[in-house]
Amino acid sequence: MEKIVYLTFPPEGFNATDYRDQLLTRLSQRTILSDGVSGLTVSVNDLLQDIPRPMLLLGNAETLGAAVSVWIDSLDNRAPLETVLSADGTRVDGYLVTESIPQACVDRNWADGERSPGVTHFTWFDKAQDLSDADFFYNWFEVHTPFSFELHPLRWEYVRNAVARPLTPGAPAVRAIVGERFRELRDYTDPERLFGSHEALAKSAEEAGDFSDPSTLRSLPLSEYILKTP
């Protein structure tokens, strides 16, 4: 079993609602969900109309259309999915990843296809320049991950994807793709609820360069749809 994360970038000026609806419709087709695909989650950029200035909107992340996570028997069989994702001139950057879940959602009570409650803070970045892989993973996994529970005490789920390699031509260098889920929108939009303390926020800013390249940090809020539970 292999996991692939696709980042999609529709043409400039795309309508977020229309893009979401069209993408979910195409990805819900029986052929997509049955052809060796054991899991499919779509997180779409449709919240910026409700949160026009998110505190953690970084880089040019608003150009993202969706993040699509697929669990597939073999990545050799990914072509039909990439054809669907690249419709209408959408650029698709695909990455083979290894997934770990330091904080799992253990009380899910909604069906596949329904919008998941709350909001996902989605982030992707390259590792800090001149940092060895050993130091990168130590600082990210062993130092930052435990601290993140202090930074975001109301976080509901934390999915951590380490990128093994890009799969699509021209995909930019990315080493980390992260989804942090919050149960309620106010847990994300209210800084007093989002961050455990001002001290934790300051510490987070200081340590960011210990594992990430700040110039490559991209993050934004997304809505999640689990179309097929892995």
ZAMARGU-4260 file (C-alpha; in steps of 0.2 Angstrom, whole numbers, plus 5000, padded with zeros to 4 digits):
<rodrens>
0) 5000/5000/5000 | 5007/5017/4995 | 5001/5035/5000 | 5001/5049/4988 | 4997/5067/4991
5) 4992/5078/4977 | 4992/5097/4978 | 4981/5105/4964 | 4983/5123/4958 | 4968/5128/4947
10) 4969/5142/4934 | 4971/5160/4942 | 4955/5167/4948 | 4946/5150/4951 | 4929/5150/4960
15) 4932/5140/4976 | 4914/5134/4978 | 4913/5128/4959 | 4930/5120/4960 | 4926/5111/4976
20) 4909/5104/4969 | 4916/5099/4952 | 4932/5091/4960 | 4921/5081/4973 | 4909/5075/4959
25) 4923/5069/4948 | 4933/5060/4962 | 4917/5052/4968 | 4915/5042/4952 | 4915/5023/4955
30) 4929/5020/4943 | 4941/5031/4954 | 4935/5024/4970 | 4937/5006/4965 | 4952/5005/4954
35) 4965/4999/4967 | 4961/5014/4978 | 4958/5009/4996 | 4957/5027/5003 | 4953/5045/4997
40) 4952/5061/5006 | 4950/5078/4998 | 4954/5094/5007 | 4948/5109/4998 | 4952/5128/4998
45) 4934/5135/5001 | 4936/5144/5018 | 4945/5160/5013 | 4928/5168/5009 | 4923/5165/5027
50) 4940/5168/5035 | 4947/5182/5023 | 4963/5185/5033 | 4968/5169/5043 | 4982/5172/5055
55) 4992/5157/5048 | 4989/5160/5029 | 5007/5159/5023 | 5016/5161/5007 | 5005/5160/4991
60) 4995/5146/4999 | 4978/5153/4993 | 4983/5147/4975 | 4980/5129/4981 | 4964/5122/4975
65) 4964/5106/4985 | 4975/5093/4994 | 4971/5075/4989 | 4977/5061/4999 | 4975/5044/4990
70) 4980/5026/4997 | 4983/5015/4982 | 4989/4997/4979 | 5002/5003/4968 | 5007/5020/4962
75) 5009/5013/4944 | 4990/5014/4943 | 4989/5032/4947 | 4986/5039/4929 | 4967/5039/4930
80) 4967/5049/4946 | 4980/5062/4939 | 4969/5064/4923 | 4954/5069/4934 | 4964/5080/4945
85) 4972/5090/4930 | 4956/5093/4921 | 4953/5111/4916 | 4971/5116/4915 | 4974/5113/4934
90) 4992/5110/4938 | 4995/5095/4949 | 5010/5092/4960 | 5011/5074/4967 | 5021/5067/4981
95) 5024/5049/4987 | 5024/5051/5006 | 5026/5040/5022 | 5012/5045/5034 | 5012/5045/5053
100) 4998/5051/5064 | 5005/5058/5081 | 4987/5063/5086 | 4973/5053/5079 | 4954/5058/5078
105) 4947/5044/5089 | 4929/5049/5089 | 4923/5051/5071 | 4904/5050/5069 | 4901/5055/5051
110) 4900/5045/5035 | 4911/5045/5020 | 4907/5059/5008 | 4900/5071/5021 | 4910/5086/5026
115) 4921/5083/5041 | 4917/5095/5055 | 4929/5109/5059 | 4944/5115/5049 | 4961/5108/5044
120) 4976/5119/5045 | 4986/5113/5030 | 5005/5116/5028 | 5019/5111/5016 | 5037/5115/5016
125) 5055/5110/5011 | 5068/5107/5024 | 5080/5120/5030 | 5095/5123/5019 | 5111/5114/5023
130) 5102/5103/5036 | 5105/5085/5035 | 5091/5073/5034 | 5095/5066/5051 | 5094/5083/5059
135) 5078/5088/5049 | 5069/5073/5055 | 5075/5074/5073 | 5070/5092/5074 | 5053/5089/5066
140) 5048/5073/5074 | 5057/5073/5091 | 5057/5091/5095 | 5043/5100/5086 | 5030/5087/5086
145) 5029/5085/5105 | 5030/5104/5107 | 5015/5106/5095 | 5003/5099/5108 | 5008/5113/5119
150) 5006/5125/5105 | 4989/5120/5099 | 4980/5112/5115 | 4963/5111/5106 | 4970/5102/5091
155) 4959/5087/5086 | 4971/5078/5074 | 4988/5079/5068 | 4993/5070/5051 | 5012/5071/5047
160) 5018/5066/5030 | 5036/5065/5026 | 5039/5066/5007 | 5049/5052/4999 | 5050/5059/4982
165) 5040/5069/4969 | 5029/5060/4956 | 5024/5073/4944 | 5036/5082/4932 | 5041/5099/4939
170) 5034/5097/4956 | 5044/5109/4968 | 5055/5102/4982 | 5044/5098/4997 | 5049/5087/5012
175) 5034/5089/5023 | 5015/5090/5021 | 5005/5092/5037 | 4987/5092/5041 | 4981/5099/5059
180) 4963/5097/5062 | 4952/5108/5074 | 4935/5103/5080 | 4927/5120/5078 | 4931/5135/5067
185) 4933/5146/5082 | 4947/5135/5088 | 4956/5141/5073 | 4951/5159/5071 | 4952/5164/5089
190) 4971/5166/5094 | 4967/5163/5112 | 4960/5146/5107 | 4972/5142/5093 | 4988/5144/5103
195) 4991/5138/5121 | 5001/5154/5126 | 5010/5169/5119 | 5026/5160/5125 | 5022/5145/5115
200) 5019/5155/5100 | 5035/5165/5102 | 5045/5148/5104 | 5036/5141/5088 | 5042/5156/5078
205) 5060/5154/5085 | 5061/5135/5081 | 5054/5135/5063 | 5071/5137/5055 | 5077/5122/5065
210) 5069/5111/5052 | 5060/5121/5039 | 5065/5133/5025 | 5054/5148/5030 | 5054/5154/5012
215) 5045/5138/5007 | 5032/5138/5020 | 5014/5138/5014 | 4999/5136/5024 | 4980/5139/5024
220) 4963/5132/5031 | 4955/5119/5021 | 4938/5109/5022 | 4940/5090/5023 | 4929/5077/5014
225) 4933/5058/5017 | 4927/5050/5001 | 4933/5033/5006 | 4940/5028/5023 | 4957/5020/5021
</rodrens>
